[in-house]
């Protein structure tokens, strides 16, 4: 989680919930400017008229020249995310192709800032886009793509924003106490950080479903080195999720209390492994 006053992280996958569209555009410009400084191609995905966004960007330091030579581009939401309900695999393939194109053109990678609010207004849209969020997060672990995803709190509501924020390694939503995001290849199915308790165990279960994690060799490994707390409700949720995929849940954490909980409750189908 990052506060509204914190600098934008230079790389990675950021969820930025906002109340004022002008504030999101301001943060997005900073995020993209950092990409230009790093030698990346940057995209601003516009929900409205791209011409108006182009004119505003031309007034920002460094963007006028970048727009002229194609290092910065303003693209529309509809052309970037076609269809009313996003196709997670198809959307991932589109960004993979755009990333490859940027690298082939001599850029260090591709960086995108997009207000995704119109893409998650219905329950069907939310389920599909949340699955895509985790899929693209995994891709970002192996290829030079980074993104800032904007969500309008007033339009979407706290519940929808929280369901999306918890699937990002970085977000600015103080109410979201845990994060489920992609880990480095070979380190497991996902990484888990923050705090999990009786107040967010249902949100955790939903995040697991959205992430659509895949077991390997009969085990669903979750790296939880940054996990501060987990209670028995959430341990059971993780065990049940893995069991539904015919796998044993493996939680790798520094929290020795999780091991004691599993032993005290006699939870089968779940193994806790201590990490330093």
N, C-alpha and C positions, 0 to 999 in steps of 0.2 A: 504494500500500500504506500502511496506517496501523497503528500498533501498538495493543495492547490498552489502553495507557494514554493514547492520544491522545484529544482531545475528538471527539465525533461530528461529522462535517461537517454543516452546517445544511441543505444542499440536495444533491440529486443521487441517484445510484444506488449503494448501498453493499452489498458482500458482507461478511457477518460470520460467519466460521467460529467455532464454539464447541465447548468440551468440556463445560461445565457449563450446562444449560438456564437456571439462575437467573442466570448471567452474561449470557446473551443477553437475557433479559427485562429486566435492569437497563439494558443498553445501548439496548434498544428503547424503554424508557420515556424515556430522555434524548433519543433521536432524535425521538420523538413530542412531547415537551415543547417542543423547539425549534420544531416545526411549529405548535403552539398559540400560542407566542409570536409567530410570524410571521403569525398570522391564518389558518392553514390548518385544514381539517377533517382529522382524523387517524383512522386505522383501526389497531387491533391485531387481527391475524388469529390466532386461537387454534387450536391443534391439539387441545387438550383441552376441558374444560368452560369455556364463556365466562363463566359465573357466577363461577367462582373467579378468573378474570382480572379481571373487573369489581371484585370485592371488593378485590383487591390494588391495582388502580389507584386506587380511592377513597382509599387511604391515602397516595397520592403527591400532593405539592403541585401544585395546579392542575388535577388530573384530575377531582375530584369534581364541581365546577361544570361542567366541560366535558362530562362524561358526562350530566349532567342536561339540558343544553341541546342535546345532539346534536353538539357540536363534536368530541367524542371518541366513538368507537364501537368496540365489540368484536364482531367477526364471526367465524364459524367458517371453518375451512379448506375444508370441503366446499361451503359455499355460495359461497365466493369463487372457488374453483378446482374446479368440478364435473368429475366423471369421473376415471377412474384415470390417464389420460394426457392432459395438458393440450393443448388445441387452441390453438396459438400465436395465430392470428388472432382466434379467438373470445375468448380471454382478454384480448387487447389491446383489443378492442372493449368488453368489460365494464369495464375500467379507464378507457377513454376516456369512457364514459357516466357513470361515477361521478365522474370529474374534472369533466366539464361540469356535473353536478348540483351539485357542491360550489361551483363558481364561480357558478352561477345563484343559489345560496342566499346569496351574499355573502362566501364564503370566498376567500382568496387562491389556494387550490389544494387538492390532496389529497396527504396523506402517509401511507404505509403501512409497517408493520413486520410481517413475516411469517416464521415458521419454515417454510421450504419443504422440509424434509427428507423428509416423506412423499411428496413429488411427484417425487423423483428417485432412487428406490431401484432401479429396474430400468433396463436399457440403453435400452428404448423410452421410458420416462419421462424419462430424462436427455437423450436426443436432442431430444425435443419441448420440454422445459422450457428447455434451453440456447438453442434457436432463439427461443423466446418471450423469454428474457432480453435478447437483442440487439434484438428487435423493440420491446420496451417501452422499452429504452434509447434507441432512436431517437425514440420518441414523447416521452420526457421532454425531448428537445432543443427541442421546439416547444410543449409544453403544460405547465402547472404541476402535474406529478405527480412525486413523489419516493418512494423506497422503500429500506428496509433488508431484505435477504434473508438469513435465517439458515440455516446448514447445520451439522448435527451431525457433527463430524469422526469421532468414535468409531463412529458408525453407518454413515456413508457411505464412509469411507476417504479417504486423501489424494488419490488419483487423481481421484475424482469431484469432490471439493471444488475441486481445482485447475482442473478443466475448467470449472467454473462461475465461480470467482473471476476467471479471466483475461478473462471477458466483462463485467466491471464496471469502470468508471473508477476506483473506489476499493475496496480490499479490505484485510483484515488478515492475509493469508496470506503470510508472508515467503518461502516457497518458490516462489511464483509470481513469476517475474522479468519477465513481459511482460503487457500488457493490450491487448486488441482491443475497442474500444468505439465507440459512435456519435459521429460528428463533427457539427459544426454543418451545417445544411442548406446545400447548395451547395459544401461543402468536400471532397466526395468520398464514397466508399462507407463508409469507416470511419476511425477514428484508431488509431494504433499507438504504444505507449510501452514503455519498459523495455529489456530486453536479450534478444536472440534468438541462440541458438548451437546447436551440435551436441547439447546436452543437452535442449533443449526444442523441436527442430524438428518432432517428431511431434505434440507438444501444440499447436504453432502450426497445423499442418495440420488438426488436429481442430477447433480454434477457428474457422478459416476456414469449414469445412463447417457447423459449428453456426450461425455468423452468417448464412450464406446471402446473401452480398453480391451486389449487382446492378450490373453494368457500365452505364455511360451513354455512348452514342456510341462504342461499341467500346473503351472504356477503363475499367479498374477502378482508380480513384484511391484511394490510401491516404495519409492525412496522418500523417506520422511525425516531426513537429517535436520531440516529446519522446522519440524513440527514441535510446538511448545507444549501442547496438551491434547489428549484424546480420551474420551470416556467410553464406557462399555456400549452405549447406544451406537456410537459411530464405528467401534470395532465390529459390532454385530452387523452393521450395514455393509462394511467392507467384506466381511466373511460371506454374507448372503449374496452379495454381488458376484464375488468370485465363484461361489458355489453354483450360481445360475449359469456360469460358463464352464462348468465341470472342472474347476480349478481350485487349488489351495491359495488363499491369500497370504502373501508374505509382506510384512511391514518392517522396513528397515529404519530404525529410529534410535535416537539417543535416550529416549524416555523409558527408563527401566520400569516405571509404573505401568506401562502398557503390558509388559511381560507378566507382571504380578496379576493384573486384571485377567488376562487370558488364563492363567493358572487357577486363580480363585474361582472363576466362572466356569471353568472346564470347557472353554470354547474350542470345539474341533473345527477343522477346515481353515484355521488361521494360525500362522506362525509369526512370532516377533523375533527379529534378529537385531542384536545390538550393533550400532555403528559408533565410531568415535566422532 
